Amino acid sequence: YGTLPPGAVSSQADVELKLLASTPQWPPVGLNGRRTRAELLAKGRRFSDAAGEYRDLLSVVSPSDRPEIQMALAVSLRRSGDDKEAKKVLDAMQIPAGSEINTQRIFNLGEIARSDNDEQGFLQYLGQLRQAAPTSFWLQQALLSEGNYYLLKPDYDKAIDAYRELEQRFPNAARASYAHWKVAWLSLRQDRTAEAKTGFEQQIGLYPTSAEVPAALYWRGRLAEEDKDPAMARAYYQKISERFRNFYYGELARHRLREIKTDVSPQHYALLDRVPGITAGTNITAGDPPTDNLRYQKAQVLENGALVDLAVGELQAAGDEDKGHWVTAATAKLYEDAGRYDGAIRVFKRAVPNYFSVDLPTLPRPYWEALFPKPYWPDLKKFSSQNALDPYLVASLIRQESEFNPAAVSRANALGLMQLLPKVGSSVARQEKLRHFSSSQLFTPEINLQLGTRYFREMVDKFGTFEYALAAYNAGSNRVDDWLGQGKYRDPQEFVESIPFTETREYVQAILRNANVYRQLYGAP
């Protein structure tokens, strides 16, 4: 009840605890336990349930704790989509004007106005934050919201102003590098190439470890090409290829390098030295497990009994005792043998978080095969071929959507390997002439692959390129139509970097990146 509230049995635990509360020796759950439960529900994105818990807490908390609970209730209501009720709670709060919690209150009122597309109201609350809390975290967040608001409109000049203010006011903040990048990128989109060049170079110099550096390197190289400066372009592309080997921009850089004449003399650019090398932790050698360790032996027995999670716990404990380098590979293999490829992928993502930066020989091959598995391959290859799709691209899409968990269910109720909505599955099933289709069949890998590849093929046919089709698969066709209408693009790569939804942009880049790794790892499908 208190520590795992998003879990399936939590509600039943609630019922049992209420029955036990009538027994004198079992007092009811205390205030701290109830508050922890509400916080964990919110952390698990169960915002409606969290709001219910916070509302119940309001009747029992002390006056000194009441403002914090009211704020948590308002945030949960807002995040659940109930802006009207959230605003009522925020308006009813009685707190000192200069307090931190009042600053948070103003920010949330601004977010509600923004959500309602009340531009004037949003800007009024933003003005209040500038006046009352010019150095606060909440002004930082509000400026980010302002930039994103105008980015989506799209009104690039106002977006640039907001992002620039964010970076200038808070140069050391977590989102400063993102804000700086957006100023540089939107300058390019508006054909202000001189500003874009400066911005890309500043991104590398000021924020050399930021997530935006590969893009800054690549697009500075592209502008050098447009300026007929192949030496500079080659230097930037080589830096990406060496440092960000299997990133999305790593493969794009190698493609551009093949287009530049090889007789161009290499040049050194001091700015590129600002980008640090790959961090430690990638030169890994797989060791042999200690077969005489009792915990390891116990893990094997638990695995034979299909108690995979308990077996994993014993392996971790054995690894702590043995201090060897075998535990990661053994844990991943345990998950793979149980058909839980998503578990194996996550094990290695945690163990080697910078694996995309390195070349394949740097890691043991079992690591790569667990990170990029090929389950359900006969059906995946068959249905991909029937729809003229690269099987590795489809495998990459599945890896991004469900990590090969056939029972996956998203918050939007998308189901199975390729995360199809029931209405989409039903529509495509009719096209495929599948009789007596039901949404539960989307949990069957063969059916999900048959319908998912057909649906993805429809996206490719509609938009003509995989970049546009992948964006539509994630964000919807209507949004892609809108984005394509927002001016001309040099190529699909410029379109991808211009996608205003971070989730969709990273989704497209990740799938194209993953497909390249699959090809390197396994060769021809």
N, C-alpha and C positions, 0 to 999 in steps of 0.2 A: 504493500500500500504506500509506504513512505519512500522507498528507494527505487522502485521500478514502476512508477505510475503509468507510463505509456504502454506497459505490457498487457498481454491478453487477459491475465488472471487478476489484474489489479482491481477491477470492478467487483469481482467476487470476493476478493480480500476485504474490500470496503463493507460488503454485506456481512461477512463473518465477524469483522471487528465490531460492528454495531450490535450484533447479537451478544458478543462477549462483554460489551460495555455494561450490560445489565447485571453482570456478575461482579460482586464487590471486589474480588481479588484481581480483576482485570479492568483498570481504569481506562477511560477513552483516550484516543490518541491526543497528545498534547498540542499546544499551539505551534511549537516549533516544528513538530512533525507534519502538521497540516500545511504550514508555510513552505516547508521543503518540498512537499508534494506539489503544491501549486507552481513553485519555481521550476521543478523538473518537467512538469507538463508543458510549461511555456518553452523550456529549452528543447523539448521534443516536438515543438511546433503544434501541440495540441492546444491551440489558443482558446477555443471555445470552452474546453474543459477547464483550462487554467482560469479563465474568467469566472466560471462558476465557483471554483474554490476560493478565489480572492473575494468574491462577493459575500460568501459565507463568513470569511474571516473578518469582514468589516464590523460584524456585530459583536465580536469578542475581543478585538485588539485594543490595546491601551490608546489613549488620545495621542501620545507621542509617536506611536507606530502607525497611526491611521493614515497620514499623508503618503507614506511609502506604499501601503497596501492599495490606497486609492490610485496611485500612479501605476502600480503594477496591473491593477484591474483595467485602467484606461488603455494601457499599452496592449494588453491581451485582447481587449475588445476591438481596438483598431487593427491589430494584426489578424484578427478573425474576420475582418470586413464590416464590422458593426460600428461605423464611424459615428452614427447618430448617438448611440448610447455612450460611446467613448467621450464625445464632446460634452454630454451631460455631466459625466463624472468629472471631467477636467474643469468645467465651469463652476461646479459646486465646491471645488477644493478651496479651503481657507488657509492660506499659507503666506508667510512674509514675502513681500515683493522681491527682495534681493537674495532670496535663498536659492541654493542649487536646484532644489526640487521644483521651484517655480520656473527656473530656466528650462528644465526638462518639460515642464507643463507647456510653456510657450512653444517649444519645438514640436511637441505632439499636436498642438492646435494647428500649427503651420502645416504639418504633414496631412492632417485631415482636410485642410483647405486645398492643398495640392492635389490630394486624391479626388476631391470634388471638382477639380479644374477651376477653382476659384483663385485665379492668378493674383488679383488685387489683395485678397485676404492673405494668401500665402506670403506675398511680399511685405505686407504690413507686419506680420509676425516675425519675418526675417529682420525687418528694421528694428523691431523691439529687441531682438537678440543682439544686434550690432550695438545698440545703445546700452543695454543693461549688462551684457556679458560678452564683451568683445574678445576675450581670450578663452572662452569656454569650449569644451568638447561639443556642446550642443550647437553652437554657431558653426563649428567645423562641419558637423553633420548636415546642418541646414544649407550651407553653401554647396555641399556635394549634391543634396537634393535639388537645389536650384539649377546647378549645371545639368544634371540628368533630366530635369523637367524640360529645359529648353532644348536639350539634345534630341528628345523624343518629339518635339513639336513639328518639324525641327526649326530652331532659330539659332544658328551657329554663333552669331555675334554675341548674343546674350549668354549662350552657354560658355563661350570663351571667357567672357567677363567674370562669370561665377567661378569657373575653375581657376582662373588666374588669381582671383581674390583669395580663394581657399589656399592656394600654394604660397602666396605672398604672406598671408596672415599666419599660416601654420606650416612653415617650410620643413619642420621635422615630424609632422604628423604622419600617421600610417598611410593616409590617402594622398599625401602631397605628390608623390611620384605619379600616381594615376592622374591627378589633376593636371600636372605639368604635361603629361603625355597627351591628354585630350586637347590642350591648347595647341600643341604642335601638330597633332593629327588634323584637327578641324581647320587649322591654317592651310594645310595641304589641300584639304577638300574644297577650300575656297580659292584655290589657285594662287595663294600667297606663298610661293615656293621659297623665297628668301627667308621669310619668317619660319617656314617649316624646317629648312636646313638648320637654322640656328637652334630651333627647338629640339630637333633630333640630337644634335651634338650636345646641347645642354643636358638632355636626358641621360646620355651616356656619361657625361662628366659629373653631374650632380647626383645622379641616382644609379651608379654603376651596377648595383646588385638588384635593381628593381625588376619586376616581372615584365616591364615594358621594354627592356633593353634589346632583346632580340628583334622586336619590331622596329625600334629606332635604328639599329644597325642596318637592317635590311632596306628600309625605305630611304635611309641616307645613301646607301649604295645605289638604289634605283635612281635617285636624283642625280648622283654622279654620272650614271650612265646617260641620263637625259642631257647632261652638260658635256657629253663627249669626253669624259674623264675616266677611261677604263681602268687606269692604275688605281685610282681611289676606290672605284667600285669593287675591283678584285680584292683589295685589302679588307674592305668591310665584309664582303661575302666570305672570304677565307676565315675571318674571325668568327663569324657565325657558325660555319661548318665545323671548325675545330672546337669551339667552346660549347655550342648548343647542338650537338651532333644529331640527335633524333627529335629535336623540336620541329614544330611546324615550319618555322622559318629556316631551319637547318637544311631541309630538303629543297626548299625554294631557292636558297642561296647557291646550293650545288647546281641546280638547274641553270641559274643565271651565269655561273662560272663557265659552264659548258658553252655558253653563247658568246663569251668574251674571247678574243684572240689570245692564244697562249704566248705570243711573243711580247706581250706587254710586260715591261720590267716591274717587279714588285717594289713597292715603296713602304716606308715605315711611317705610321701616323701615331704620335704619342698619345692621342686621345684613346686609342684602342687599348693601350696598356692599363687604362683605368678599370677595364672589365676584369674582375678577379678570375683566377682559375677555378677548376672544379674542386669542391670541398672534399675532404677525406671521406672514406667509407665505401669506395667503389671497388677497390682491389680486394675482392673477397674470394676465399678458397673454401670450398665445402669440405667439412670433415666427416668422419664416420661416427655414428651414434654409439654411446656406451651401452652395449647390449647387456652388460652385467649390472647396470643401474636398475634398482628396484622400481623407481618411478617410471623409467622407460618401459620396463616390462609390464607394469600396470597399465600404461597407456596403450600397449598393444592389446591387452585383454579387453580394455574398454572399447577400443576400436572394433575388435571382433564382435562385441555386443552392440555395435552401432551407436554407442554413446560418444559421439564425436567431440562434443564440447567438453565433456569431462576428460577425454583423452588428451585434448589440446592442453588443458590445465596441467595435467601430469607431465606432458612434454616440456612445458615452460618451466615447471619446477625442476625437472631433471636437468634442463639446460642451465638453470641457476646454480645447481650443485656441481655440474661438470665443467662449466666455463668454456665449453667448446663452441665451434662454429657450425655445428650440425643442426641446431634446433630449428632454424628458420626453414631450411629445406625440408626437414622431417615434418614440420607442422604443415607446410604447404602440401606435401605429398599426402598427408593424412586427409586433408580437405579434398584433394583431387580424387583420391580413392573412394571417397564417399559421394562423389559427384557434386561437391560444393565448390565449384571453380571460383565463385565470388570470394569465398574465404581465402583460397590460395592467393588470388590476386591481391587482396588487401594485406596479407601477411608480407608479401614482398614489397608492396608500396610503402609500408611502414619501415621495412628493413633497409631499403635502398631508395629513399625519396628522390634522389637526383639521377635515377637510372636513365632518363631521357638525354642526359648530357653526355653519355659515354658511348663508345663504340661497342659492338657486340662482344668481341673477345675479352673485354674488361671483366665481364661477369660470367660465372659458370652457366653453361647452356641450360641446365634445369631451371635456373632463375628466369631466363627469358621465356622458356616454354610454359612456365607457370603464370608469368605475367601476360603472355599472349597465347592462350590455349586454343585448341581446335576441337572442342566438343561438338557433338551433333554434326560432324563434318560431312558425312555422306548426304544428309538432307540439306544442309546449308549449301553445299556445292551444287546439288541438283537444282534447287529452286533458284539459286543465284544465276546459274547458267540458263535456265528457262526464261529468265527475265533480263538476260544480257547484262548482268551485273558482275563486277569483280567480287569473287567470294571473300577476298581479304577485306574489301571495303565493307561488305555486309558483316563480317566477323568483327570489324572495328566498331561498326555501329552498335552491334549487340553488346560488345564490351563496354561501350559508353552508356548504353541504356540500362542494362541489367546485370552486367558482369557475368553473363551466362547463367543467371539464376532463373530457371523456367517458371518459378512460383512468384516472381517479383510483382509487386503491386505498388504503383506510385501514388502520391498524394492526390493526383487527378484521376485515379482509378484506371490508369493504363496498365495493361496486363502482359505478363510473360516475357519471353526473351527480347522481342523487338518492341515491347511496351506499346501495344495497340489499345486504343480506346474501344470499348465494346461496340459502339456505333460504327466505328471504322471497320472493325473486324466483321460485323454483320454485313456492311455494304460490300466489302471485298469478297466475302464468302459467296454472295449472290453472283458476283462476276465470275468466280471460280466454280460456280455451280455445285457448291457444297450443300447438301440437303440436311435439314434438321440441325442447322448450326445453332450453338448456344455459346454465350460468352465464356463459359467455363472451359471450352475447348481451346481457348487462347493459352491455357496453361500447358497444353500438349505441345512439345517442341516442334513436331512435324507440322502441325496445323499453323502454329504461330509463324514458322518460317515460310510456309507457303503463302500465307496472307500478307505477312510483313514485306517480303521481297516484291510481291505484286504491287503493294501500296507504294513502296519506295520507287519502283519503276515508274509509277504514275507521276510522282514528283519530278523525276528526271525528265520524263517526256514533256511535262508542262513547262519546266524552266530551262532545260537544255544543258545545264552543267551541274556537276555533282555538288559544287559549293552552294548554289542556290537551292538545290533539292534538299540537301542536308539542313539548311537553315529553315526550309519550309517544314521538314519532318519534325523539327524541334519547336518552332514558333508559330507555324501555320502559314498557309499559302497567302492569305490576305496581307499579312505583315510583310512578307517578302515582296509582294507586288508594290506595297507602299515604299519599301526601302529602295527598290530598283527605280522608282520614280523620283528619287531625291537627287537628281543630277547624274552626270556621266561618270563612269568608272574606267580607269585604265584597263582593268582586267578583273576577273573574279576575285583575285587576291585583295585588291583594293576594296571591293565590296565586302569581303569577309571582315577586314579590319574596321570597316565602317559600320558594322552591325551594332546598333545602339544597346542591345541587350547583352550584357557581359556573359550570361549563361549560354546564350545561343552562339555568340562569337567563339567562346572557348570550346563549345561543343563541336562546332564545325572544324576548328583547327585540330582538336584532339583526334577526331575520327580520321581525318586525312593523314595526320602524323602517325597514328596507330597502323593504318594500312601500309604505310611505307616500312614500318618495323616488321610487320608480318611478311612482307615480300623479301626483306633482307634475311629473315630468320628461316623461312621455309622454301624459298625459291618459287618456281612456277606452281600455281595451285593445281 
